[in-house]
Amino acid sequence: MGNLLNRGNVGMIMSCILLSVFMVSCNGGHKEEKETALLEKEESGPFKFWTWITADASRTDDSYVEEFAKYADNGIDAVLINTYTDPELLARLTPLALGMGLEVHAWMFTMNRPGDKIAEQHPEWYAVSRDGKSCYDEPPYVGYYKWLCPTRKESREHILSLVEGLSKVDGVASVHLDYIRYSDIFLPIGLLPKYNLQQEVEQPTYDFCYCEVCTSTFEKMHHKNPNDFDNPAIDMEWKNFRLNRVKAVVDASYEIAHKNGKKLTAAVFPYPEMADHMVRQRWDKWNIDAVLPMIYNQFYNEEIDWIGYATGQGVTDLEKRNVELHTGIYVPDMQPEELLSAMKYAQKNGAKGVSFFDGPAITEAQWKMIKDFKESKAK
């Protein structure tokens, strides 16, 4: 998200973590919990290493073979490839990665669809803020925030058709949903100065979706209209309505992926309670096979041990669910020793693996730390 970091588009750096801090990243609130972050939740079994990458169709096959070989040689087990939902490009790259011994996961931008030529022909598909601004022509925060409405039949079916196309590619292990949420209600505390913002309460500009389809559907169900609320933030039915709209897209994607012999995975916010509050995303209630929470401590002004805290929160919320959690780690600006600590905190707090954003950003010193840690676990 290029600080509204977008994982992987031209001019964008990364995805999905515009989170708020409301105030989980406040100093103090979880100090005691952080001090006990290294809980002995570590379980037996293999510890998996993933990385995200963005594809470029103009690159040669040989260049990809070289990149995939580097990942495999340094301990990576799985690669999440963003092909901008192009199944043909995914079909071209998948056998190259498989040939290097890597799993392949089809990473897709889900509710946020920048550059989607089909969606752009339908302005009515886009999410609308409480103050009446559509993401089609007035996106929040940054220009690539092109969020679709999860309730409208046509936009929902378009998204599911993209899941269908990716899930039919031979050799792919999962369809990996990113941006599977609403636009950020709050930004991470570390990003607020960049945008000269203060966000202590929900603001109309960042509160979605108030399109006619959403509000009328809700009114039929609950006999009240969100446009009439003095304080929409405290209406639990309205909040749950939107949580369930996202869940419905995930659950339908799960059915499609499994029908085609694939799993469903997702990049999500650090832990369910935080995701719920920040972006209407309650991922512990989804039908899904694995989640990769992006526990990017730098964006919340948190120390490395917060990775253990947030991992443990997610693992606890997934208890008795057949869903794996693999901790997402943001490697830029992270010292190799910090990366080692991050991996240890994730494993000690119950993660089944770690994923690094992103592959091309990993330094040689970091690769050595990853490889050494992987080899130490194999002994």
C-alpha positions as CSV (number, residue, x, y, z in Angstrom):
1,M,0.0,0.0,0.0
2,G,2.4,2.6,-0.6
3,N,1.6,3.9,2.8
4,L,-1.7,3.1,2.3
5,L,0.5,0.5,1.2
6,N,-0.8,-1.5,-1.8
7,R,1.0,-4.8,-2.1
8,G,2.0,-4.9,-5.6
9,N,0.6,-2.5,-8.2
10,V,2.5,0.0,-10.4
11,G,3.5,2.8,-8.1
12,M,2.0,1.0,-5.1
13,I,4.0,-0.8,-2.5
14,M,1.7,-3.1,-0.6
15,S,-1.7,-4.3,0.5
16,C,-4.1,-4.4,2.9
17,I,-3.0,-3.1,6.1
18,L,-4.3,0.3,6.5
19,L,-5.4,-0.3,10.0
20,S,-6.4,1.8,12.8
21,V,-5.0,1.8,16.0
22,F,-8.1,2.7,17.9
23,M,-6.4,2.1,20.0
24,V,-4.8,-1.2,20.2
25,S,-1.5,0.4,19.4
26,C,-1.8,2.9,22.2
27,N,1.0,2.8,24.7
28,G,0.1,0.7,27.6
29,G,-3.1,-1.1,26.8
30,H,-1.6,-4.5,26.3
31,K,1.7,-4.1,28.1
32,E,1.2,-7.0,30.5
33,E,0.0,-9.2,27.7
34,K,3.0,-8.3,25.6
35,E,5.3,-9.2,28.4
36,T,3.9,-12.8,28.3
37,A,3.8,-12.9,24.5
38,L,6.2,-15.9,24.3
39,L,3.5,-18.4,25.3
40,E,4.4,-22.0,24.8
41,K,1.8,-22.6,22.1
42,E,4.4,-24.0,19.7
43,E,3.2,-27.3,18.2
44,S,4.9,-30.1,16.5
45,G,4.9,-30.3,12.7
46,P,6.5,-28.4,9.8
47,F,6.8,-24.7,10.0
48,K,5.9,-23.2,6.6
49,F,7.7,-20.2,4.9
50,W,5.8,-18.1,2.3
51,T,6.4,-15.0,0.4
52,W,4.2,-12.6,-1.7
53,I,5.3,-11.5,-5.2
54,T,3.7,-9.5,-8.0
55,A,4.0,-10.8,-11.6
56,D,5.1,-9.0,-14.7
57,A,4.0,-10.6,-17.9
58,S,6.9,-9.0,-19.8
59,R,9.5,-10.9,-17.8
60,T,11.0,-14.1,-19.3
61,D,10.4,-17.6,-18.0
62,D,14.1,-17.9,-17.3
63,S,14.0,-14.8,-15.0
64,Y,11.1,-16.4,-13.0
65,V,12.9,-19.7,-12.8
66,E,15.9,-17.9,-11.3
67,E,13.7,-16.0,-8.8
68,F,11.8,-19.1,-7.8
69,A,15.0,-21.1,-7.4
70,K,16.4,-18.4,-5.1
71,Y,13.3,-18.6,-2.9
72,A,13.5,-22.4,-2.7
73,D,17.2,-22.4,-2.0
74,N,16.6,-20.1,1.0
75,G,13.8,-22.0,2.6
76,I,10.6,-20.7,1.1
77,D,7.9,-23.3,0.7
78,A,5.1,-21.3,-0.9
79,V,4.8,-18.3,-3.2
80,L,1.7,-16.1,-3.4
81,I,1.6,-14.6,-6.9
82,N,-0.4,-11.5,-7.9
83,T,-1.2,-11.8,-11.6
84,Y,-3.9,-9.1,-11.4
85,T,-6.4,-11.9,-11.6
86,D,-5.1,-13.1,-15.0
87,P,-5.5,-16.9,-15.1
88,E,-3.4,-17.2,-18.3
89,L,-0.4,-15.5,-16.7
90,L,-0.9,-17.6,-13.5
91,A,-1.0,-20.8,-15.7
92,R,2.3,-19.8,-17.3
93,L,4.1,-19.2,-14.0
94,T,2.6,-22.0,-11.9
95,P,4.6,-24.9,-13.5
96,L,7.8,-22.8,-13.2
97,A,7.3,-22.4,-9.5
98,L,6.2,-26.0,-9.0
99,G,9.4,-27.1,-10.9
100,M,11.4,-25.4,-8.1
101,G,9.5,-27.2,-5.4
102,L,7.3,-24.3,-4.4
103,E,3.5,-24.3,-3.7
104,V,1.6,-21.7,-5.7
105,H,-1.2,-19.6,-4.4
106,A,-3.2,-17.2,-6.6
107,W,-3.1,-13.9,-4.8
108,M,-6.0,-11.5,-5.8
109,F,-7.2,-8.1,-4.9
110,T,-10.8,-8.8,-3.9
111,M,-13.1,-5.9,-2.8
112,N,-10.5,-3.3,-3.8
113,R,-10.2,-3.5,-7.6
114,P,-7.9,-0.8,-9.0
115,G,-7.5,-1.0,-12.7
116,D,-10.4,-3.4,-13.2
117,K,-11.6,-2.6,-16.7
118,I,-14.9,-4.5,-16.3
119,A,-15.8,-2.8,-13.1
120,E,-14.9,0.6,-14.4
121,Q,-17.7,0.2,-16.9
122,H,-20.2,0.1,-14.0
123,P,-19.9,3.1,-11.7
124,E,-22.9,1.8,-9.7
125,W,-20.8,-1.2,-8.5
126,Y,-18.6,0.9,-6.2
127,A,-18.9,1.4,-2.5
128,V,-20.3,4.7,-1.2
129,S,-19.3,6.6,1.9
130,R,-21.7,8.0,4.6
131,D,-21.2,11.4,3.1
132,G,-22.2,10.2,-0.3
133,K,-18.9,9.9,-2.1
134,S,-18.4,6.9,-4.4
135,C,-15.0,5.1,-4.6
136,Y,-15.5,5.2,-8.4
137,D,-14.6,8.9,-8.7
138,E,-13.7,10.0,-5.1
139,P,-11.7,7.2,-3.5
140,P,-10.7,7.6,0.1
141,Y,-7.1,8.3,1.1
142,V,-5.4,7.4,-2.2
143,G,-6.3,7.1,-5.8
144,Y,-6.1,3.3,-6.0
145,Y,-8.7,2.7,-3.4
146,K,-11.4,1.5,-5.7
147,W,-13.7,-0.5,-3.4
148,L,-16.6,-2.4,-4.8
149,C,-19.9,-3.0,-2.9
150,P,-20.1,-6.5,-1.5
151,T,-23.9,-6.4,-1.4
152,R,-24.8,-5.5,-4.9
153,K,-25.4,-8.7,-6.9
154,E,-23.5,-7.6,-10.0
155,S,-20.3,-6.5,-8.3
156,R,-20.4,-9.6,-6.1
157,E,-20.8,-11.9,-9.0
158,H,-17.9,-10.2,-10.8
159,I,-15.6,-10.9,-7.9
160,L,-16.7,-14.5,-7.7
161,S,-16.1,-14.9,-11.4
162,L,-12.5,-13.9,-10.8
163,V,-12.2,-16.4,-8.0
164,E,-13.6,-19.0,-10.4
165,G,-11.0,-18.2,-13.1
166,L,-8.0,-18.4,-10.8
167,S,-9.3,-21.6,-9.0
168,K,-9.4,-23.5,-12.3
169,V,-5.7,-23.1,-13.0
170,D,-3.9,-26.5,-12.7
171,G,-1.4,-26.8,-10.0
172,V,-2.5,-23.9,-7.8
173,A,-2.9,-24.8,-4.1
174,S,-5.3,-21.9,-3.1
175,V,-7.0,-18.7,-4.2
176,H,-5.6,-16.1,-1.8
177,L,-8.0,-13.2,-1.1
178,D,-6.5,-9.8,-0.3
179,Y,-8.4,-6.6,0.4
180,I,-11.3,-8.8,1.5
181,R,-12.9,-6.1,3.6
182,Y,-14.2,-2.5,3.5
183,S,-12.0,0.5,3.2
184,D,-10.2,1.6,6.3
185,I,-12.2,3.3,8.9
186,F,-9.0,4.1,10.8
187,L,-5.4,4.2,9.6
188,P,-2.5,2.8,11.6
189,I,-1.1,5.2,14.1
190,G,2.1,5.3,12.2
191,L,0.4,6.5,9.0
192,L,-1.7,9.3,10.5
193,P,1.0,12.0,10.4
194,K,1.7,11.3,6.7
195,Y,-1.9,12.1,5.8
196,N,-2.2,14.9,8.4
197,L,-5.1,13.1,10.0
198,Q,-6.6,12.6,13.4
199,Q,-9.0,9.7,13.7
200,E,-10.5,9.2,17.1
201,V,-14.0,8.4,16.0
202,E,-15.6,7.0,12.9
203,Q,-15.8,9.8,10.2
204,P,-18.4,9.9,7.4
205,T,-15.7,10.1,4.7
206,Y,-14.2,6.8,5.7
207,D,-17.4,4.9,6.6
208,F,-18.7,2.6,3.8
209,C,-21.0,1.2,2.2
210,Y,-24.1,3.5,2.1
211,C,-25.1,2.8,-1.5
212,E,-28.8,2.5,-2.2
213,V,-28.6,-1.3,-2.4
214,C,-26.9,-1.7,1.0
215,T,-29.2,0.7,2.9
216,S,-32.4,-0.6,1.3
217,T,-31.4,-4.2,1.9
218,F,-30.6,-3.4,5.5
219,E,-33.9,-1.5,6.0
220,K,-35.9,-4.4,4.7
221,M,-34.2,-6.7,7.3
222,H,-34.2,-4.3,10.3
223,H,-36.9,-1.7,9.6
224,K,-34.5,1.2,10.0
225,N,-32.3,3.1,7.6
226,P,-28.6,3.8,8.3
227,N,-28.9,7.3,6.7
228,D,-31.2,8.3,9.6
229,F,-28.8,7.3,12.3
230,D,-27.3,10.0,14.5
231,N,-24.4,7.8,15.3
232,P,-24.1,4.7,13.0
233,A,-21.0,3.5,14.9
234,I,-23.1,2.3,17.8
235,D,-25.7,0.4,15.8
236,M,-24.7,-3.2,16.1
237,E,-27.2,-4.5,13.4
238,W,-25.7,-2.1,10.9
239,K,-22.1,-3.2,11.9
240,N,-23.0,-6.9,11.7
241,F,-24.8,-6.4,8.4
242,R,-21.5,-5.2,6.8
243,L,-19.4,-7.9,8.5
244,N,-21.8,-10.5,7.1
245,R,-21.6,-9.0,3.6
246,V,-17.9,-9.6,3.5
247,K,-18.3,-13.0,5.1
248,A,-20.8,-13.9,2.3
249,V,-18.2,-13.2,-0.4
250,V,-15.6,-15.3,1.5
251,D,-18.0,-18.2,2.0
252,A,-19.1,-18.2,-1.6
253,S,-15.4,-18.1,-2.7
254,Y,-14.7,-21.0,-0.4
255,E,-17.4,-23.1,-2.2
256,I,-16.0,-22.1,-5.6
257,A,-12.4,-22.9,-4.7
258,H,-13.2,-26.2,-3.1
259,K,-15.4,-27.2,-6.1
260,N,-12.4,-26.8,-8.2
261,G,-10.1,-28.7,-5.9
262,K,-8.4,-25.7,-4.4
263,K,-8.2,-24.2,-0.9
264,L,-9.1,-20.7,0.1
265,T,-6.6,-18.5,2.0
266,A,-6.6,-14.8,2.8
267,A,-4.4,-11.9,3.8
268,V,-6.1,-10.3,6.8
269,F,-5.6,-7.7,9.5
270,P,-3.6,-8.6,12.6
271,Y,-6.3,-10.3,14.8
272,P,-10.1,-10.5,14.5
273,E,-11.2,-8.0,17.1
274,M,-8.8,-5.4,15.6
275,A,-9.9,-6.2,12.0
276,D,-13.6,-6.0,13.1
277,H,-13.1,-2.5,14.4
278,M,-10.9,-1.1,11.7
279,V,-12.2,-2.4,8.5
280,R,-15.4,-4.5,9.1
281,Q,-13.5,-7.8,8.8
282,R,-14.2,-10.7,11.2
283,W,-12.1,-13.4,9.8
284,D,-12.4,-15.9,12.6
285,K,-16.0,-16.5,11.5
286,W,-15.3,-17.2,7.8
287,N,-15.3,-20.4,5.9
288,I,-11.6,-20.5,5.0
289,D,-8.6,-22.9,5.1
290,A,-5.8,-20.6,6.2
291,V,-5.3,-16.9,7.1
292,L,-2.1,-14.9,6.8
293,P,-2.6,-11.9,9.2
294,M,-0.3,-9.1,8.3
295,I,1.2,-8.3,11.6
296,Y,3.3,-5.4,10.4
297,N,4.5,-3.9,13.7
298,Q,6.2,-1.0,12.1
299,F,2.9,0.6,11.0
300,Y,1.5,0.6,14.6
301,N,4.7,1.9,16.2
302,E,4.9,-1.4,18.0
303,E,8.0,-3.4,19.0
304,I,8.8,-6.9,17.7
305,D,7.1,-8.7,20.6
306,W,3.8,-7.4,19.3
307,I,4.1,-9.9,16.5
308,G,3.9,-12.6,19.2
309,Y,1.0,-10.9,20.9
310,A,-1.1,-10.5,17.7
311,T,-0.3,-14.0,16.6
312,G,-1.4,-15.4,19.9
313,Q,-4.7,-13.4,19.7
314,G,-5.5,-14.8,16.3
315,V,-4.6,-18.4,17.3
316,T,-6.8,-18.1,20.3
317,D,-9.7,-16.8,18.3
318,L,-9.4,-19.7,15.8
319,E,-9.4,-22.4,18.6
320,K,-11.7,-25.3,17.6
321,R,-11.7,-24.1,14.0
322,N,-9.9,-26.1,11.3
323,V,-8.1,-23.0,10.1
324,E,-4.4,-22.5,10.0
325,L,-2.7,-19.2,10.9
326,H,0.6,-18.1,9.3
327,T,2.0,-14.8,10.5
328,G,2.7,-12.1,7.9
329,I,5.9,-10.2,8.5
330,Y,6.9,-6.9,6.8
331,V,10.6,-7.1,6.0
332,P,11.6,-3.6,4.8
333,D,13.6,-1.7,7.4
334,M,13.8,-4.8,9.6
335,Q,17.2,-5.8,10.8
336,P,18.1,-9.5,10.4
337,E,18.2,-10.0,14.2
338,E,14.7,-8.5,14.4
339,L,13.5,-10.8,11.6
340,L,14.8,-13.7,13.6
341,S,12.9,-12.5,16.7
342,A,9.8,-12.0,14.6
343,M,9.9,-15.6,13.3
344,K,10.5,-16.9,16.8
345,Y,7.6,-14.9,18.3
346,A,5.3,-16.2,15.6
347,Q,6.2,-19.8,16.1
348,K,6.1,-19.6,19.9
349,N,2.6,-18.2,19.8
350,G,1.1,-20.9,17.7
351,A,1.6,-19.8,14.0
352,K,1.9,-22.7,11.5
353,G,4.3,-20.6,9.5
354,V,5.4,-17.1,8.4
355,S,5.0,-15.1,5.2
356,F,7.3,-12.3,4.2
357,F,6.3,-9.2,2.3
358,D,7.6,-9.3,-0.2
359,G,10.0,-11.6,-1.9
360,P,12.0,-9.0,-3.9
361,A,12.5,-6.8,-0.8
362,I,14.3,-9.5,1.2
363,T,18.0,-8.6,1.7
364,E,20.8,-11.1,1.5
365,A,21.3,-10.8,5.3
366,Q,17.7,-11.5,5.9
367,W,17.8,-14.5,3.5
368,K,20.6,-15.9,5.6
369,M,18.5,-15.5,8.7
370,I,15.5,-17.2,7.1
371,K,17.5,-20.1,5.8
372,D,19.4,-20.6,9.0
373,F,16.1,-20.6,11.0
374,K,14.5,-23.0,8.6
375,E,17.5,-25.4,8.8
376,S,17.5,-25.2,12.6
377,K,13.9,-26.4,12.6
378,A,14.7,-29.3,10.4
379,K,17.3,-30.7,12.8
